[in-house]
């Protein structure tokens, strides 16, 4: 039997209303295109070639293994070292034998150090060298680091939002449904937990992490640390919604028919409370992006050399007089992303406003 998604008339009207709010709808499309497109970011910003045509055969090095220079007829020391595809392109052009190399739009990867006049330093934007937004203080391409930093930040924010929603919704619904001693104890725990200083806790946690810990492990610790202090606010909204929906006739009928508490919560209370909590999602994504950017700026975010906007902002402010293009590019990028997310949030909040579409008078 084929699965068919069915939406109730109120949800359809809300989605139509969201689509009618052009600013939010187009911002949502732009974010979706950018997020999905970032999965193939190696095709846009990478030091590896997209296509190499050599002796009549094509190769696609972008997602393949590391190739040595001998694969393309290089001799001497170059034959036993990884190929520099920018130099290979110039070599093929000079030889004039019909071989060619197609490079991405940005010909540098985010962690590649490029010297200028033999020195690793920040250089201004240059179309001739392919550094369209310049380089940072160690010669890494700013545009490449911004693009990869966006991919990391947006998917980190989505993972953060999913975990916060899962914890906040579960605890809030259970508090509102059971009430009594469970609700009282949970509220006291939340009050105590919310008074723990977040920044100091993160500083302590990252100061005791071993330097040998891998990138994935450190990012996971950062994600869990942010989630641990961010789920509290959502529980209050879900607790209130659960109290209200539990008093409805349909919920009482389900309880009278013998439905288990989890079934009542997840099949009856939660679906009828989504209009309340869905409006928080874009703002939660924006909060995650700003939080991880701030932690990166302070040096407690993603481990180096992970590309991030916070790390670029830190470099830019430290070298504001000598390399203003770093902070300018990072600041404009951050503002643009947060503006798009805010537009989406405002549109969702207006479209899902329960005062506009409600069955209760």
Secondary structure, DSSP 8 states (H G I E B T S, - for coil): --------HHHHHHHHHHHH-HHHHHHHHHHHHHHHHGGGGGGTB-SS-SEEEETTEEE--TTS---BGGGGT--GGGGGSB--HHHHHHHHHHHTSS-EEE--SB-S-TT----BTTB------BTTTTBTT-B-TTS-BHHHHHHHHHHHHHHHHHHHHHHHHHHHHHHHHHHHHH-HHHHHHHHHHHHHHHTS-HHHHHHHHHHHS-TT--HHHHHHHHHHHHHHTTSHHHHHHHHHHHHHHHTSHHHHHHHHTT--HHHHIIIIITGGGHHHHGGGHHHHHHHHHHHHHHHHHHT-SS-TT---HHHHHHHHHHTTTT-HHHHHHHHHHHHHHHHHHHHHHHHHHHHT-TTTS-S--
